[in-house]
Amino acid sequence: MVSVPPHGMNRYRASVSYDGGPFHGFAENPDVETVAGKLRQSLEKIIGHEIHLTCAGRTDAGVHAEGQIISFDAETFDISKIERSLNKLCAPFITVSDLQKTNDLFSARFSATHRTYRYQILNDEYPNPFYHRFTWHVRTQLDLDSMQRAAQAVVGEHDFSSFCRKATILVDGKEEEASLIREVISITVKNEGPFVEIWVTATSFCHQMVRSIVGTLVEIGKGRMDESDMSSIISKKDRNAAGPVAPPQGLTLMEVGYSDPKKQ
């Protein structure tokens, strides 16, 4: 349930891009620097009152974003002035754009209908110092056709226990295992020059889901696993059945979708 802003406040939304390398993930965490912590502290310094941020996707440490969406409540302010000030305080690793007043019922998280991630692999004999912050270097030539065929097994609604870290939620004061059932809308493996890009769109993701799928696809691309293994890996619901978790630096949250204009 999304609550409306407190009396005298408006709801705002913005797009956020960031280099996740220097941060310990998006979500706030005591004693370490996070994207949300930097944004919140900067906003509070500029606006002058407490801010609570909501995001579309809580990216892990080292994971980047080009199209993260945040929402928050604040008193009326000069949007262009606040945006400029915010970017000065958050530079050089975070950029805020398209800051705007939005519908009172909009939530960056709960109004979202889908999220799209891109994983980028430098598939070349030699590493490249200009790309190491944003790619996973894989020297072995990958079989993209096998990877693409194998990837289609994850499309649709499945229990992704084989690709996600288990999580717990509180239900009536008791801890229970969170559902790892998710719906993948599409996945594409393609070649872009020396890069292999894996694009995944889903209604939502569980922890390390994309990186685990990528790690498994790379094992298939190397010939260490068969493309037909992907379906059985899903059905086993066992994290040990899948390949390794791909490193974080190749992953970027590219886009978040919203379908209801009234909630944007």
Backbone hydrogen bonds, N-H to C=O, Kabsch-Sander energy under -0.5 kcal/mol:
donor,donor_aa,acceptor,acceptor_aa,energy
3,S,1,M,-0.6
9,M,6,P,-1.9
10,N,74,A,-3.1
12,Y,72,F,-3.1
13,R,100,Q,-2.5
14,A,70,I,-1.9
15,S,97,S,-2.8
16,V,68,Q,-3.1
17,S,95,T,-2.7
18,Y,65,A,-2.5
19,D,93,F,-2.2
20,G,18,Y,-0.8
23,F,20,G,-1.3
24,H,33,E,-2.9
25,G,23,F,-0.9
26,F,59,T,-2.6
32,V,29,N,-1.6
35,V,25,G,-1.9
36,A,26,F,-2.6
38,K,34,T,-2.2
39,L,35,V,-2.5
40,R,36,A,-3.0
41,Q,37,G,-2.5
42,S,38,K,-2.0
43,L,39,L,-2.7
44,E,40,R,-2.8
45,K,41,Q,-1.9
46,I,42,S,-1.8
47,I,43,L,-3.3
48,G,44,E,-1.9
53,L,51,I,-0.5
54,T,71,S,-2.3
56,A,69,I,-1.7
59,T,57,G,-1.3
62,G,20,G,-1.3
62,G,23,F,-0.9
63,V,60,D,-1.9
64,H,251,L,-2.5
65,A,18,Y,-2.0
66,E,253,L,-3.1
67,G,253,L,-2.0
68,Q,16,V,-1.7
70,I,14,A,-2.3
71,S,54,T,-2.3
72,F,12,Y,-2.0
74,A,10,N,-2.3
79,I,77,F,-0.9
82,I,78,D,-2.6
83,E,79,I,-2.7
84,R,80,S,-2.0
85,S,81,K,-2.3
86,L,82,I,-2.8
87,N,83,E,-2.1
88,K,84,R,-1.6
89,L,85,S,-1.9
90,C,86,L,-2.0
91,A,87,N,-1.2
93,F,90,C,-0.7
94,I,90,C,-1.2
95,T,17,S,-2.8
97,S,15,S,-2.8
100,Q,13,R,-2.4
102,T,11,R,-2.9
106,F,103,N,-2.0
111,S,107,S,-2.1
112,A,109,R,-0.7
113,T,257,G,-3.0
114,H,257,G,-1.0
115,R,202,A,-2.8
116,T,255,E,-2.8
117,Y,200,V,-2.7
118,R,252,T,-2.5
119,Y,198,I,-2.7
120,Q,250,G,-2.5
121,I,196,V,-2.7
122,L,136,W,-1.9
123,N,121,I,-1.0
123,N,194,P,-2.1
124,D,122,L,-1.3
131,Y,128,N,-1.8
132,H,128,N,-1.0
134,F,131,Y,-1.8
135,T,131,Y,-0.8
136,W,120,Q,-1.5
137,H,135,T,-0.6
138,V,122,L,-2.2
138,V,136,W,-0.6
143,D,221,G,-1.5
144,L,142,L,-1.2
147,M,143,D,-1.9
148,Q,144,L,-2.7
149,R,145,D,-2.2
150,A,146,S,-2.5
151,A,147,M,-2.3
152,Q,148,Q,-1.0
152,Q,149,R,-0.6
153,A,150,A,-1.6
154,V,151,A,-1.9
155,V,152,Q,-0.9
156,G,184,V,-2.8
158,H,156,G,-0.6
158,H,182,R,-2.3
160,F,158,H,-0.8
160,F,180,L,-2.8
163,F,160,F,-2.0
164,C,160,F,-0.6
164,C,161,S,-0.6
165,R,207,H,-1.7
169,I,176,E,-3.1
171,V,169,I,-0.6
171,V,174,K,-3.4
174,K,171,V,-1.7
176,E,169,I,-3.0
178,A,167,A,-3.2
182,R,158,H,-2.3
182,R,180,L,-0.5
184,V,156,G,-2.4
184,V,182,R,-0.6
185,I,183,E,-0.6
185,I,201,T,-2.4
186,S,201,T,-1.8
188,T,199,W,-2.3
190,K,188,T,-0.5
190,K,197,E,-2.6
192,E,195,F,-3.1
195,F,192,E,-2.0
196,V,121,I,-2.6
197,E,190,K,-3.0
197,E,195,F,-0.5
198,I,119,Y,-2.6
199,W,188,T,-2.5
199,W,197,E,-0.5
200,V,117,Y,-2.7
201,T,186,S,-2.7
202,A,115,R,-2.1
203,T,183,E,-2.1
209,M,206,C,-2.1
212,S,208,Q,-2.0
213,I,209,M,-2.2
214,V,210,V,-2.7
215,G,211,R,-2.3
216,T,212,S,-1.9
217,L,213,I,-2.5
218,V,214,V,-2.5
219,E,215,G,-1.5
220,I,216,T,-1.9
221,G,217,L,-2.8
222,K,218,V,-1.8
223,G,220,I,-1.1
224,R,219,E,-2.2
225,M,219,E,-1.1
229,D,226,D,-2.0
230,M,227,E,-0.9
232,S,228,S,-0.7
233,I,229,D,-2.4
234,I,230,M,-2.0
235,S,231,S,-2.1
236,K,232,S,-1.7
237,K,233,I,-0.8
237,K,234,I,-0.9
238,D,233,I,-0.6
241,A,238,D,-2.0
242,A,238,D,-0.6
242,A,239,R,-0.9
246,A,211,R,-2.1
250,G,247,P,-0.8
251,L,248,P,-2.0
252,T,118,R,-2.2
253,L,64,H,-2.3
254,M,116,T,-2.4
254,M,252,T,-0.8
255,E,116,T,-1.5
257,G,114,H,-2.8
259,S,111,S,-0.5
263,K,260,D,-2.1
264,Q,261,P,-1.4
